[in-house]
Amino acid sequence: MDYETLVVVIRRLALEAGDRIMEIYNADDFDVKLKSDDSPVTEADEAADAIISAGLRAAFPDVLLVTEEQAASHRQTADTFLIVDPLDGTKEFIHRRGDFTVNIAYVENGTPTRGVVYAPAKERMFFTLADGSAVEEAAPFDHGRVGRLAPVKVSEPDNDALMVVASKSHRDQATDDYISKYAVKDMKSAGSSLKFCLIATGEADIYPRVGRTMEWDTAAGHAVLQGAGGKVVRFDDHLPLVYGKDGYANPFFIAYSPKVVLKEA
């Protein structure tokens, strides 16, 4: 893979998809449907998926593409592939809460190594450079030219006063029970893959997810966090979270700054 080209392409496609998403978001109304698993999908999900998929297939025709909105792609398996969630946080989008993202990632040998997370309503964008390191780009964004970049790096956490981030839409008792094992200074909620990015920037120390996710939900955020020095491990045995699993479903996991002392499940 030509990483320089990859980074340019996925950044541009994330911005193009984000523009279309915001056009729909700012309209008076938009269509919402239910998929076969009863999860919601909007015209913004579908429009963003069309933009990103066309762009990735044109640029990287020989690389397997897996995208949330194209069920046929879920039946293909590999350990190296592109993976897309064109609108992560659809519920946040529907309720106009702003915590939604465009996620595009490249997975190599089961590990997300490059990715972009763009939150168009919040005007925040995080991505990995060609060398794999993570940055945040300052708004406003130009499709054709990268703006001012700031390196991002995980925190040096105080295990007696941790900053925890948890899901805004999927918080449950099992999550709270696990969080209670830690000495917590503050809690914050965030939607979509922004939770990974808050750890990447040092705004949070740990994000436990005790609930269902799919690989397209996590791969881009995982790549950004890894590029900032962070880790993502399985909840049960603390082994690295790997990608390319059958059906692309994730086990429970923990994303964290490496100096957090993890508790047993």
Secondary structure, DSSP 8 states (H G I E B T S, - for coil): --HHHHHHHHHHHHHHHHHHHHHHHTSS---EEE-TTS-EEEHHHHHHHHHHHHHHHHH-TTS-EEETT-GGGGG---SSEEEEEEEE-HHHHHTT-S--EEEEEEEETTEEEEEEEEETTTTEEEEE-TTS-EEEE-SS-BTTB---EEE-------TTSEEEEEESSS--HHHHHHHTTS-EEEEEEE-TTHHHHHHHTTS-SEEEE-S--BHHHHHHHHHHHHHTT-EEEETTT--B--S--GGGB---EEEE-TTS-----
